[in-house]
Amino acid sequence: MPDDPRSAVTPEEVSAALERICASHPFASSGRLQSFLRFVVQETLAGRADTLKAYTIGTVVYERGSAFDPKADSIVRTEARRLRTRLEAYYQTVGVQEPIRIILEPGSYVPTLSRVAPPTQPDEPAAVSATNPAPGDSTTSTVAPPSRRARSNIGVVWAAAFVALVGGALALLMRIAQPQALSLEPVAFSQPVPTGGISADGRYVVGHDRDGIAWRLDLGTSRTEKITFGSDSWDSQRVPWMAPSPDGSRVAYTWTVPPDRTELRVMAPPDGVPRVLRAGESRVSVRPVAWSGDDGHLLVVTTSAEGRNRLDLTDVTSGASSLLGDLGPVAPLGVAITRDGSLIAFDHAPAPGERDITVLDTRTGRQRRVVSRPGNDLMPVFVNDGTAIVFVSEEPSGASIWWQQIEGGHARGAPRLVKRHAGAIWALGATRADTLAYGVLTDASRVHVAALDKQARLREQPRKVGAPVAGAHLSPAWSPDGRYLAYVAQRGIVQVGPGAETLIVLDRAARTERRLQAPLTFVAEPRWSRDGTRLLVSGRGVGDRRRRLHIVDARTGALLQSLRPRQPDEGQVVAFDWAPEGDAVLAAVSGRGLVQIEVGTQQERVLASVDREGAILPRGFALTPGTRRVAYVIGRVGPGDRVASLMVGVPGGALRELTKAQAPDWLMLAGWAPDARSVFAVRQFRGRPGAGPERRELWRYPFGPDAPHSTGLYSALLRDVSMHPAGTSVAYVDGAPSWSMATLTIPPSEAAVR
């Protein structure tokens, strides 16, 4: 019956309740929180609750761009806490009589949408929340599957996946008799790469889920429990790295202390008392990577304020540390130690370049390179009672798992293939029974190209371009003559440090590709010079912790010059491109405006200050070919409002607003039409009548009397758009990364190749 509090809520009721919330006092003054709440509710109603991750919210709601890293940028976590606080205030005050409840539980971005019985008397306390019903209360019902934290118990995600996939046959991973790979869904790791590991006895796996919440899974009982590091429900976000002890009874972890310090801690999960082993100094980070076989020591990678890395051995009882080796500017991704502690294996590159596997003899202190193959060799794990290692080797089409015998700290024989084409994987460790656990990248961002007709409408279905890679494709850019398409390819395994990204240049006429490896630890957003010989990129030099602008040779990838525009406190370069005339670049610097930088002298002058108007948004300006006209998107935030305006005009001169989007809608500039008489922009629609589910669409905005129109190109995560100079096609990025888990038993003989 309609008045029965247990009747299912309808999307219409939820939408009406959402509008009441957004119009209420706790929310009317915060356009950003309204956008956050609208997005997660509308995605849930549309049946896409499983896409509600920190990465998606950061890129869609807060326009952080495709390079957004939820672990490094806390905007989504911070805003989620604010949203929960406002919702609680709403239901305790003006919304106390509200029958439809929208609850965002700690540790989840998926809202619980439910009906509750209203208070029976005005002076009674508000009804029990749908996320925390009183014992015996059965008055709540949901419109969509509840969030992961609300189902059965907080560990149902991993446990249910294990029961569904392997049933009672798994019990303990160490009992698997035959080599096999077992998939585990849903994902139980954080982005951009998994953390945690498997205990040596094969009983426990620790890791982060999609939202960064830490968990420990008991493989013997299929029970998962949330690890509580502190009083705040989001404290696990302050734990970027974890390492379980051999028996899984303790976990060592990195504890982030704002603003720039970390501590090495140990505790007994799920909610033991943390103990600080090492209190880090300012800008010094510590990362536990492996336990000794006797549980008495920890291998720790320490990174100094100058970016130098060292390998330490830390006593778990006293906290005393001893230096094992200086690793230089490149930190290892994987470190392993034999059960007797005599040998340590790690991937390493002493300078920018490809990683190899090195073994350190702890008795003599001598290091030997035991694996040196083309490409990156990564994440070694000891197996066969310390007489061999398995490691991951990167290849253009994915990664493979290899086996190498080790004797006395030396390599014996050549590496042998164990599993071919494993995809983008991240080794989590192995049990004493030689079961390897690893994460698998199951989906990633890819560059697409779509053809347009003369009226700038979609002519045929988009298609993916470029050779498949294990990681993600980002930031496509057409050359001035339209023959070449440059983009960034992330390998998926090595996502930080030298070799993390490769610049790909596709020759669309010859149907060939050129791979450029610039000597930078980070590369993003290539922009072609007018003569097509150079690429302007954002990136970090080796040992440089700040993103800067760099110019690289478009044929060889050689670093030609680094630019250092002045940046005020908290300022950053949010967009950049080559200037239309002379040898100069333009940069949109937050706090300064549009700045021109001469390449030779690096002299700067501000062409347009937008402080009074708002802030130029990321990827927010574009220049017409051969003219001085500029277009950019300005964001303005006011009381209860958020507006993005598409402006065109002459830098520093008169501007004209072509269109604007008001929250919850948004705008992202795409580029000019070839005739310089119209501008393309991505319009993000949320709940527009007749448009169906929320999506991003590519629109054309002319200057004349013609009406703007959609090109017909749309998707949920359409971004990084580059318009072909002839206007015949458009390149863009679509998709987002996700991970699953697999296991593989390494047999005593590595003969079987998969």
C-alpha positions in Angstrom: 0.0 0.0 0.0 1.2 3.5 -0.7 1.2 4.5 3.0 2.9 1.3 4.1 6.5 2.3 5.2 7.7 -1.0 4.0 6.6 -0.5 0.4 9.4 -0.1 -2.1 10.5 3.4 -2.9 10.2 4.5 -6.5 12.7 6.5 -8.6 10.2 9.4 -8.7 10.0 9.5 -4.9 13.8 9.5 -4.6 14.1 12.2 -7.2 11.6 14.4 -5.4 13.4 13.8 -2.1 16.7 14.7 -3.7 15.3 18.0 -4.9 14.0 18.8 -1.4 17.5 18.0 0.1 19.3 20.2 -2.5 16.9 23.1 -1.8 17.2 22.8 2.0 19.3 25.1 4.2 22.2 22.6 4.8 22.7 22.2 1.0 21.5 25.4 -0.7 24.8 27.1 -0.2 27.0 24.3 -1.5 26.7 23.7 -5.2 29.6 21.1 -5.1 27.9 18.9 -2.5 24.7 19.1 -4.5 26.5 17.9 -7.6 28.1 15.1 -5.6 24.8 14.0 -4.2 22.9 14.3 -7.5 25.6 12.2 -9.3 25.7 9.3 -6.9 21.9 9.1 -6.6 21.2 9.4 -10.3 23.9 6.8 -11.1 22.3 4.4 -8.6 18.8 5.0 -10.0 20.2 4.3 -13.5 21.6 0.9 -12.3 25.2 2.0 -12.4 26.0 1.9 -8.7 29.0 -0.4 -9.4 30.7 2.5 -11.2 30.6 4.8 -8.1 34.3 4.9 -7.3 36.6 7.7 -6.2 38.2 7.8 -9.6 34.8 8.2 -11.4 33.5 10.8 -9.0 36.8 12.8 -9.2 36.8 12.8 -13.0 33.1 13.4 -13.5 32.0 15.6 -10.6 35.2 17.5 -9.8 36.7 17.5 -13.3 40.1 16.3 -12.1 41.1 14.9 -15.5 42.1 11.5 -16.6 45.4 11.6 -14.6 43.4 11.9 -11.3 44.9 9.7 -8.6 42.5 9.3 -5.6 45.4 8.3 -3.4 47.3 11.5 -4.0 44.3 13.9 -4.3 41.8 13.6 -1.4 39.1 15.8 -2.9 36.5 13.0 -3.2 37.1 11.6 0.3 37.0 15.1 1.9 33.8 16.0 0.0 32.2 12.6 1.0 32.8 13.4 4.6 31.2 16.8 4.2 28.3 15.3 2.4 27.6 12.8 5.2 27.7 15.5 7.8 25.2 17.7 5.8 22.9 14.7 5.3 22.9 14.0 9.0 22.2 17.6 9.8 19.3 17.6 7.3 17.6 14.5 8.7 18.0 15.8 12.3 16.5 19.2 11.5 14.4 20.3 8.5 14.2 16.7 7.1 13.2 15.0 10.3 9.7 14.2 8.8 11.2 13.1 5.5 9.9 9.5 4.7 12.6 8.9 2.0 16.1 8.6 3.2 19.3 9.0 1.1 22.2 7.7 3.2 25.8 7.7 2.2 27.5 5.2 4.5 31.2 5.6 5.6 33.4 3.7 3.3 31.0 3.8 0.3 29.9 6.2 -2.4 26.8 4.1 -3.2 23.8 5.7 -1.5 21.2 3.6 0.3 17.8 4.7 -0.8 15.0 3.7 1.6 11.7 4.5 3.3 11.4 5.0 7.0 8.4 5.4 9.2 8.0 9.1 10.3 8.1 10.0 14.0 4.8 9.2 15.7 5.0 12.3 18.0 6.7 15.6 17.4 8.9 15.3 20.4 10.1 11.8 19.6 13.6 11.3 18.1 13.9 10.8 14.4 13.3 7.4 12.9 16.2 5.0 12.9 18.4 5.4 9.9 18.1 2.9 7.1 21.8 2.2 7.3 21.6 1.4 11.0 18.2 -0.1 11.9 17.3 -0.9 15.4 17.2 -4.6 16.4 14.1 -6.2 14.9 13.3 -3.1 12.8 12.1 -4.2 9.3 10.6 -1.0 8.0 13.3 -0.2 5.5 13.3 -1.1 1.8 15.7 -0.2 -1.0 15.3 0.9 -4.6 18.6 -0.6 -5.6 21.0 -3.1 -4.1 22.5 -1.6 -0.9 26.1 -0.5 -0.7 28.8 -3.1 -0.1 29.1 -2.1 3.5 25.4 -2.6 4.2 25.0 -6.2 2.9 25.0 -8.9 5.6 28.2 -7.7 7.2 31.0 -5.4 6.3 33.0 -8.3 4.7 30.4 -9.6 2.3 32.1 -8.3 -0.8 35.2 -10.6 -0.8 33.4 -13.4 1.1 30.5 -13.6 -1.3 32.8 -13.5 -4.3 34.9 -16.4 -2.9 31.8 -18.5 -2.2 30.4 -17.8 -5.6 33.6 -18.5 -7.5 35.3 -21.3 -5.7 32.9 -22.5 -3.1 34.2 -24.8 -0.4 36.8 -26.3 -2.7 39.3 -23.5 -2.0 39.5 -23.5 1.8 43.1 -22.4 1.9 45.1 -21.3 -1.1 48.0 -23.3 0.0 46.0 -26.5 -0.5 45.5 -26.0 -4.2 47.1 -29.1 -5.8 47.3 -28.2 -9.5 48.5 -25.0 -11.2 45.5 -22.8 -12.0 44.2 -19.3 -12.1 41.1 -18.3 -10.1 39.4 -15.0 -10.7 38.0 -13.1 -7.8 35.2 -10.5 -8.3 34.4 -7.8 -7.3 37.7 -5.9 -7.2 39.3 -5.7 -3.8 42.1 -3.2 -4.5 42.6 0.5 -4.6 43.5 2.6 -7.6 45.8 3.1 -9.4 47.5 -0.2 -8.4 46.7 -2.8 -5.8 48.3 -2.7 -2.4 48.6 -5.3 0.4 49.5 -8.9 0.0 49.0 -12.5 1.0 50.3 -14.0 4.3 53.0 -16.6 3.9 50.9 -19.3 5.5 48.2 -18.8 2.9 45.5 -17.9 5.3 45.0 -14.1 4.9 44.9 -11.6 2.2 45.0 -7.9 3.0 44.3 -5.1 0.6 42.2 -2.0 -0.2 38.9 -1.9 -2.0 37.9 0.5 -4.8 37.3 3.3 -2.3 40.6 2.8 -0.4 39.0 1.0 2.6 41.3 -1.6 4.0 40.2 -5.2 4.6 41.6 -8.6 5.7 40.2 -11.7 4.2 40.4 -15.1 6.0 40.6 -17.6 3.3 39.9 -20.5 5.7 36.5 -19.1 6.8 35.8 -16.9 3.8 35.2 -14.0 6.2 36.3 -10.5 5.5 36.7 -7.8 8.1 37.4 -4.1 7.8 40.7 -3.0 9.3 40.3 0.0 11.6 43.4 2.1 11.9 41.9 5.0 13.8 38.6 6.6 15.0 37.7 8.1 11.7 35.9 5.8 9.2 38.2 7.1 6.4 41.4 6.6 8.2 42.3 3.7 5.9 42.7 6.3 3.2 45.8 7.4 5.2 47.3 4.0 4.7 48.7 3.8 1.1 50.8 0.7 1.7 50.3 -2.5 3.8 52.2 -5.7 4.3 50.8 -8.7 6.3 53.1 -10.7 8.6 53.8 -14.3 7.6 50.9 -15.6 9.8 48.6 -12.7 9.0 48.2 -11.8 12.7 49.8 -8.4 12.2 50.0 -5.8 9.5 52.7 -3.3 8.9 51.6 -0.1 7.2 52.4 3.4 6.1 50.4 6.0 8.1 50.1 9.4 6.5 50.5 12.4 8.9 49.4 15.7 7.2 50.7 17.7 5.7 53.8 15.9 4.5 55.0 13.2 6.9 54.5 9.4 7.2 55.1 6.9 10.0 55.8 3.2 9.9 53.3 1.4 12.1 52.3 -2.2 13.1 49.0 -3.4 14.5 47.0 -6.6 14.9 44.0 -6.4 12.6 41.1 -5.7 12.5 41.2 -3.1 15.3 44.3 -3.6 17.4 46.3 -0.9 19.0 48.7 0.7 16.5 52.4 0.9 17.5 54.7 3.4 15.8 58.0 1.9 14.7 59.4 4.9 12.9 58.2 8.5 13.0 59.2 10.0 9.7 60.5 13.5 9.1 59.0 16.2 7.0 58.8 15.1 3.3 60.3 11.7 4.1 58.1 8.6 3.3 58.4 5.1 4.6 56.9 2.0 2.9 56.9 -1.5 4.4 57.5 -4.0 1.6 58.1 -7.5 3.2 58.4 -9.3 6.6 61.2 -11.6 7.5 60.4 -15.3 7.9 60.6 -15.1 11.7 58.2 -12.1 12.0 61.0 -10.2 13.7 62.0 -7.7 11.0 60.6 -5.5 8.2 62.0 -4.5 4.9 61.3 -0.9 4.4 61.8 1.5 1.5 62.6 5.0 2.7 62.4 7.9 0.3 64.1 11.1 1.3 62.9 14.7 0.8 65.3 14.8 -2.2 63.8 11.8 -3.8 66.5 9.3 -3.0 65.5 5.8 -2.0 67.1 3.3 0.4 66.3 -0.2 1.6 66.3 -0.6 5.4 65.8 -3.6 7.7 63.8 -2.5 10.7 63.5 -4.5 14.0 59.8 -4.9 14.8 60.4 -4.9 18.5 62.7 -2.0 19.0 62.2 0.0 15.8 65.9 0.1 15.2 66.9 0.2 11.5 70.0 -0.7 9.5 70.8 0.3 6.0 70.9 -2.5 3.4 71.4 -0.5 0.2 71.1 2.9 -1.5 68.6 2.5 -4.4 69.0 5.9 -6.0 66.1 7.9 -7.5 64.0 4.9 -8.5 62.0 3.1 -5.8 61.4 -0.6 -6.3 57.8 -1.7 -6.9 58.4 -5.2 -5.5 60.7 -6.5 -2.7 60.9 -10.1 -1.4 63.0 -11.9 1.2 63.7 -15.6 1.7 62.4 -17.4 4.7 65.9 -17.6 6.3 66.5 -13.9 5.5 69.7 -14.6 3.5 68.6 -13.2 0.2 66.5 -10.2 -0.8 65.2 -9.7 -4.4 63.8 -6.4 -5.8 63.2 -4.7 -9.1 65.5 -1.8 -9.7 66.7 0.8 -12.2 69.7 2.8 -10.9 68.9 5.6 -13.4 65.9 6.4 -15.7 65.4 3.3 -17.8 64.1 -0.2 -17.7 63.9 -2.2 -14.5 65.8 -5.4 -13.8 65.7 -7.9 -11.0 68.5 -7.6 -8.4 69.4 -10.0 -5.6 71.1 -8.8 -2.4 73.0 -11.3 -0.2 72.4 -10.0 3.3 75.4 -12.0 4.6 77.9 -10.3 2.3 76.1 -7.1 1.3 76.7 -7.9 -2.3 74.2 -7.1 -5.0 73.9 -9.0 -8.3 71.6 -8.5 -11.2 69.9 -11.9 -11.8 67.4 -10.9 -14.5 68.1 -8.4 -17.3 65.8 -8.8 -20.2 64.3 -6.2 -22.7 61.5 -4.3 -21.1 60.6 -3.9 -17.4 61.2 -7.0 -15.1 59.2 -6.4 -11.9 57.9 -7.6 -8.6 60.0 -10.7 -7.8 58.6 -13.2 -5.4 60.6 -16.1 -3.8 59.2 -19.6 -4.4 60.4 -23.2 -4.2 61.8 -22.6 -0.6 63.9 -19.7 -1.8 65.7 -21.5 -4.6 63.8 -19.6 -7.3 61.9 -16.4 -8.0 58.9 -15.7 -10.1 58.6 -12.2 -11.6 56.5 -10.1 -14.0 57.9 -9.1 -17.3 56.3 -6.2 -19.2 55.5 -6.6 -22.9 53.7 -4.2 -25.3 50.7 -6.5 -25.3 50.6 -7.2 -21.6 52.7 -8.9 -19.0 53.9 -12.5 -18.6 55.0 -14.4 -15.5 58.5 -15.9 -15.5 60.5 -18.3 -13.3 64.2 -18.0 -12.5 66.3 -20.4 -10.5 68.6 -18.8 -7.9 71.6 -20.4 -6.3 73.9 -18.7 -3.8 72.6 -15.3 -4.9 73.4 -16.0 -8.6 71.0 -16.8 -11.4 71.3 -20.4 -12.6 70.2 -20.9 -16.2 67.9 -18.7 -18.2 64.5 -17.4 -17.2 61.6 -19.7 -18.2 58.1 -18.7 -19.1 55.3 -19.7 -16.7 52.2 -17.8 -17.8 52.0 -15.9 -21.1 49.9 -12.8 -21.7 48.7 -12.3 -18.2 47.7 -8.7 -18.9 48.5 -5.8 -16.6 49.2 -7.5 -13.2 50.5 -6.6 -9.8 52.1 -9.3 -7.7 50.8 -9.5 -4.1 53.1 -12.3 -2.9 53.3 -16.0 -2.6 52.6 -18.6 0.1 55.0 -21.1 1.4 53.1 -23.6 -0.7 54.1 -21.5 -3.8 50.6 -20.1 -4.6 51.1 -16.7 -6.2 48.4 -14.0 -5.7 48.2 -11.1 -8.0 45.9 -8.4 -9.2 44.7 -8.1 -12.8 43.7 -4.9 -14.6 40.4 -5.9 -16.2 39.6 -2.6 -17.9 41.3 0.6 -18.7 40.9 4.0 -20.5 41.4 3.9 -24.3 41.7 6.4 -27.1 38.8 6.4 -29.6 38.4 8.2 -32.9 35.0 9.1 -34.3 34.4 10.5 -37.9 32.3 13.6 -38.4 30.4 14.8 -41.5 30.4 18.4 -42.9 27.7 19.4 -40.5 29.8 18.2 -37.5 27.6 15.2 -36.8 28.7 11.7 -36.0 29.2 9.8 -39.3 30.1 6.4 -38.0 30.6 4.5 -34.8 33.8 5.4 -32.9 36.6 2.9 -32.9 39.6 2.3 -30.6 43.0 3.2 -32.1 46.5 2.1 -31.5 48.0 -1.2 -30.4 46.6 -2.6 -27.2 48.6 -2.0 -24.1 48.4 -3.4 -20.6 47.5 0.0 -19.1 45.6 3.1 -20.2 45.6 5.4 -23.1 45.3 9.2 -22.3 45.4 12.7 -23.8 45.2 12.3 -27.6 46.3 15.3 -29.7 46.2 15.7 -33.5 49.3 17.2 -35.3 48.7 20.5 -37.2 48.5 18.7 -40.5 46.2 16.0 -39.1 48.4 13.2 -40.2 49.7 12.2 -36.7 47.9 11.4 -33.5 49.9 11.6 -30.3 48.8 10.2 -27.0 50.1 8.8 -23.7 50.2 5.1 -23.0 50.5 4.0 -19.4 51.9 0.5 -19.1 49.5 -0.4 -16.3 52.1 -1.9 -14.0 54.7 0.8 -13.8 52.6 3.9 -13.4 55.2 6.0 -11.6 58.8 6.6 -12.4 60.9 6.4 -15.6 59.1 4.4 -18.2 55.7 4.8 -16.6 54.3 6.5 -19.6 55.2 6.3 -23.3 54.4 8.9 -25.9 52.8 7.1 -28.9 52.7 8.8 -32.3 50.4 7.2 -34.8 51.0 7.9 -38.4 47.4 7.7 -39.7 48.5 7.7 -43.4 51.2 5.1 -43.2 49.4 3.1 -40.4 52.5 2.9 -38.3 53.2 4.0 -34.8 56.3 5.5 -33.1 57.0 5.0 -29.4 58.8 7.9 -27.7 60.3 7.4 -24.2 61.1 10.8 -22.8 63.5 10.9 -19.9 60.7 12.0 -17.5 59.1 10.2 -14.5 55.7 11.5 -15.5 54.3 12.5 -18.9 50.8 13.9 -19.8 48.9 16.0 -22.3 51.1 16.3 -25.4 50.6 19.4 -27.5 52.1 19.7 -31.0 54.2 22.7 -32.1 53.0 24.5 -35.2 55.7 22.9 -37.4 55.0 19.4 -36.0 58.5 18.8 -34.9 58.1 19.2 -31.1 55.7 18.1 -28.4 54.9 20.2 -25.3 54.1 18.0 -22.3 53.4 18.2 -18.7 55.7 16.0 -16.6 58.3 15.6 -13.9 62.0 15.3 -14.4 64.0 12.7 -12.5 64.4 13.9 -8.9 61.9 16.7 -9.5 58.7 16.4 -7.4 56.9 19.3 -9.1 55.1 19.0 -12.4 56.5 21.4 -15.1 56.2 22.0 -18.8 58.8 20.2 -21.0 59.5 20.2 -24.7 60.5 16.9 -26.4 61.5 16.0 -29.9 58.5 14.5 -31.7 60.7 12.1 -33.7 63.1 10.8 -31.0 61.5 11.7 -27.6 64.7 13.6 -26.6 64.1 16.2 -23.9 64.9 19.6 -25.5 64.0 22.0 -22.8 62.1 22.4 -19.5 60.0 25.4 -18.7 59.4 26.7 -15.2 56.5 29.2 -15.2 56.2 31.1 -11.9 53.5 29.6 -9.8 52.0 31.4 -6.7 51.3 29.5 -3.6 48.8 26.8 -4.2 48.8 27.7 -7.9 49.3 25.3 -10.7 49.4 25.1 -14.5 45.9 23.8 -15.3 46.1 24.1 -19.1 48.8 24.9 -21.8 49.4 25.0 -25.5 51.8 26.6 -28.1 51.3 30.3 -28.8 49.9 31.0 -32.3 52.9 33.2 -33.2 56.6 33.1 -32.3 58.4 30.5 -30.3 56.3 30.7 -27.2 53.8 28.7 -25.1 50.7 29.8 -23.3 49.9 28.5 -19.8 46.7 28.9 -17.7 48.2 29.4 -14.2 45.7 29.4 -11.3 46.0 32.6 -9.4 47.6 34.4 -12.4 45.6 33.9 -15.5 46.7 33.2 -19.1 50.5 33.6 -19.2 52.8 33.6 -22.3 56.3 32.1 -21.9 59.1 32.7 -24.4 60.8 29.4 -25.1 64.3 30.8 -25.5 64.4 33.3 -22.6 61.5 32.0 -20.5 60.4 35.5 -20.0 56.7 35.7 -19.0 53.9 38.2 -19.5 50.2 37.9 -18.4 47.9 38.1 -21.4 44.7 37.8 -19.6 43.9 37.9 -15.9 40.6 36.1 -15.1 40.7 36.6 -11.3 37.6 38.8 -11.4 35.8 36.4 -13.7 36.7 33.1 -12.2 39.3 30.4 -12.9 40.3 28.8 -16.2 39.5 25.2 -15.9 41.7 22.2 -16.8 42.0 21.7 -20.6 40.3 25.1 -20.6 41.6 27.1 -23.5 42.3 26.7 -27.2 43.7 29.0 -29.9 42.4 29.4 -33.5 45.0 28.3 -36.1 47.0 31.3 -37.3 45.0 33.9 -35.4 45.0 35.5 -32.0 41.5 34.5 -31.0 41.2 32.3 -27.9 38.5 30.3 -26.3 38.5 29.2 -22.7 36.1 27.8 -20.1 35.9 29.8 -16.8 34.5 28.3 -13.7 32.7 30.4 -11.1 31.5 29.3 -7.8 29.0 31.4 -5.8 26.5 30.9 -3.0 24.5 27.9 -3.9 25.6 28.0 -7.5 28.4 26.8 -9.8 28.7 28.0 -13.4 31.0 27.1 -16.3 31.1 29.7 -19.1 32.5 29.2 -22.6 34.2 32.5 -23.5 35.7 33.6 -26.8 37.7 36.7 -27.8 41.2 38.2 -28.0 43.5 37.5 -25.0 43.3 40.5 -22.8 40.6 42.0 -24.9 36.8 41.8 -25.3 35.2 38.5 -24.5 31.9 36.9 -25.5 30.1 34.2 -23.7 28.9 31.6 -26.2 27.2 29.4 -23.7 27.2 28.4 -20.0 26.4 25.4 -17.9 24.9 25.7 -14.4 25.4 23.0 -11.8 24.7 20.2 -11.9 25.6 20.5 -15.7 29.1 21.3 -16.7 31.4 22.2 -19.7 34.8 21.1 -21.0 36.4 22.8 -24.0 37.2 20.5 -26.9 38.6 22.9 -29.6 37.9 25.2 -32.6 36.3 24.3 -35.8 38.6 24.6 -38.9 36.9 27.8 -40.0 37.3 29.4 -36.6 33.6 30.3 -36.6 32.5 27.8 -34.0 33.8 26.0 -30.9 33.4 22.4 -29.8 32.8 21.6 -26.1 31.8 18.6 -24.1 28.6 19.3 -22.3 28.0 17.2 -19.2 24.2 16.7 -18.7 22.7 15.5 -15.5 19.0 14.6 -15.6 18.2 16.7 -18.7 14.6 15.9 -19.7 14.6 13.6 -22.7 18.3 12.9 -22.6 18.1 9.6 -20.8 20.8 8.7 -18.3 23.4 11.3 -17.3 26.1 11.5 -19.9 28.7 13.7 -21.6 28.0 14.9 -25.2 30.2 16.7 -27.7 28.5 19.9 -28.9 29.2 22.5 -31.6 28.6 26.2 -30.7 28.7 28.6 -33.7 29.2 32.4 -33.5 26.4 33.2 -36.0 22.7 32.7 -36.1 22.9 29.0 -36.3 21.8 27.1 -33.3 24.2 24.9 -31.3 23.8 21.2 -31.8 25.0 17.9 -30.5 27.4 16.0 -32.7 25.8 12.8 -31.6 29.0 11.6 -29.8 28.4 10.8 -26.2 29.4 8.5 -23.3 29.5 8.5 -19.5 33.2 9.3 -19.3 33.9 11.2 -22.5 37.0 13.3 -21.9 40.4 14.5 -23.3 38.9 15.5 -26.6 41.1 16.7 -29.5 39.5 18.0 -32.7 41.1 17.1 -36.1 42.4 20.2 -37.8 40.1 19.5 -40.9 37.1 18.9 -38.6 36.6 15.5 -40.1 37.1 13.5 -36.9 37.6 13.7 -33.2 39.9 11.8 -30.9 38.9 11.3 -27.2 39.3 9.0 -24.2 36.6 6.8 -22.7 36.6 4.1 -20.0 38.1 3.8 -16.5 40.4 1.2 -14.8 39.3 -1.7 -12.6 41.0 -4.6 -11.0 40.3 -8.2 -10.2 42.3 -10.9 -8.3 43.7 -14.2 -9.5 46.0 -16.9 -8.0 48.4 -19.2 -9.7 50.2 -22.2 -8.1 53.8 -22.4 -9.1 54.7 -26.1 -9.5 58.1 -27.6 -8.4 58.9 -27.8 -12.1 58.2 -24.7 -14.2 58.0 -26.7 -17.4 54.4 -26.0 -18.2 54.0 -22.9 -20.2 50.5 -21.3 -20.3 
